[in-house]
Amino acid sequence: ARAKKAEDKRDRSLAAYHHYEVGSASVQIAIVLASASIITTMPILVWFAGGLGVVGVAFCVIGFFFPTAVHLF
């Protein structure tokens, strides 16, 4: 019973880890796109950056509250 409980905890932690990684990568790419939009004065990049930022925050929320809800890996 203890081993099964530890296995479930491990699986939840690994799932959360993958969601945090995807969220972190999305937010970092959003920051780069926002910076590029300032340099190039292309407003479309701001929209892409905002969209990726929202996706990144959504994956962090999923990883924290519902780590097994979305299976990516």
Backbone torsions as a table, in degrees:
resi	resn	phi	psi	omega
1	ALA	NA	-41.8	179.2
2	ARG	-65.8	-38.6	179.9
3	ALA	-66.0	-40.1	178.9
4	LYS	-64.0	-41.6	178.9
5	LYS	-64.8	-42.1	178.3
6	ALA	-65.3	-36.8	178.6
7	GLU	-65.9	-41.7	177.5
8	ASP	-63.3	-40.9	178.5
9	LYS	-63.9	-40.7	178.8
10	ARG	-62.8	-43.4	-179.5
11	ASP	-64.4	-41.3	177.7
12	ARG	-64.7	-41.5	-179.7
13	SER	-65.4	-40.4	179.3
14	LEU	-67.2	-40.0	177.5
15	ALA	-64.2	-43.1	178.5
16	ALA	-62.8	-41.0	179.4
17	TYR	-58.0	-44.9	-179.9
18	HIS	-64.5	-38.3	177.9
19	HIS	-66.8	-40.2	177.7
20	TYR	-63.9	-37.9	178.5
21	GLU	-64.1	-45.1	178.8
22	VAL	-64.9	-41.9	178.2
23	GLY	-62.7	-44.2	179.9
24	SER	-64.1	-43.4	178.9
25	ALA	-63.3	-40.5	179.5
26	SER	-63.3	-43.4	-179.8
27	VAL	-67.0	-39.4	179.3
28	GLN	-65.2	-41.5	177.4
29	ILE	-66.6	-35.9	177.0
30	ALA	-62.6	-39.7	178.4
31	ILE	-64.0	-42.3	179.0
32	VAL	-64.3	-43.0	179.0
33	LEU	-64.9	-38.8	177.6
34	ALA	-63.9	-40.2	177.2
35	SER	-65.6	-41.3	179.3
36	ALA	-65.3	-33.0	179.3
37	SER	-67.1	-32.4	177.3
38	ILE	-68.7	-42.6	-177.3
39	ILE	-70.3	-42.7	-174.8
40	THR	-92.6	-7.8	-175.7
41	THR	53.1	41.0	176.2
42	MET	-105.7	108.0	-176.3
43	PRO	-66.9	-20.9	179.2
44	ILE	-63.6	-30.9	178.9
45	LEU	-65.8	-30.4	177.2
46	VAL	-65.2	-39.8	178.9
47	TRP	-66.5	-42.7	176.4
48	PHE	-63.6	-40.4	178.9
49	ALA	-63.4	-43.5	178.4
50	GLY	-63.0	-41.6	178.3
51	GLY	-63.5	-44.4	178.2
52	LEU	-66.9	-34.5	176.2
53	GLY	-62.9	-41.8	178.0
54	VAL	-65.6	-40.9	177.7
55	VAL	-62.2	-42.3	179.4
56	GLY	-62.5	-44.5	178.2
57	VAL	-65.5	-39.1	179.1
58	ALA	-62.2	-42.3	179.1
59	PHE	-67.8	-34.0	175.6
60	CYS	-65.7	-40.3	177.8
61	VAL	-65.9	-42.9	177.4
62	ILE	-61.5	-43.4	179.9
63	GLY	-64.0	-33.2	-178.0
64	PHE	-80.6	-45.5	-174.0
65	PHE	-96.7	-37.3	-174.7
66	PHE	-132.7	64.8	-173.3
67	PRO	-64.9	-22.1	-179.1
68	THR	-100.9	7.1	-176.5
69	ALA	-74.2	-39.3	-177.9
70	VAL	-117.3	124.8	-178.7
71	HIS	-105.1	108.5	180.0
72	LEU	-100.5	-36.8	-174.8
73	PHE	-123.6	NA	NA
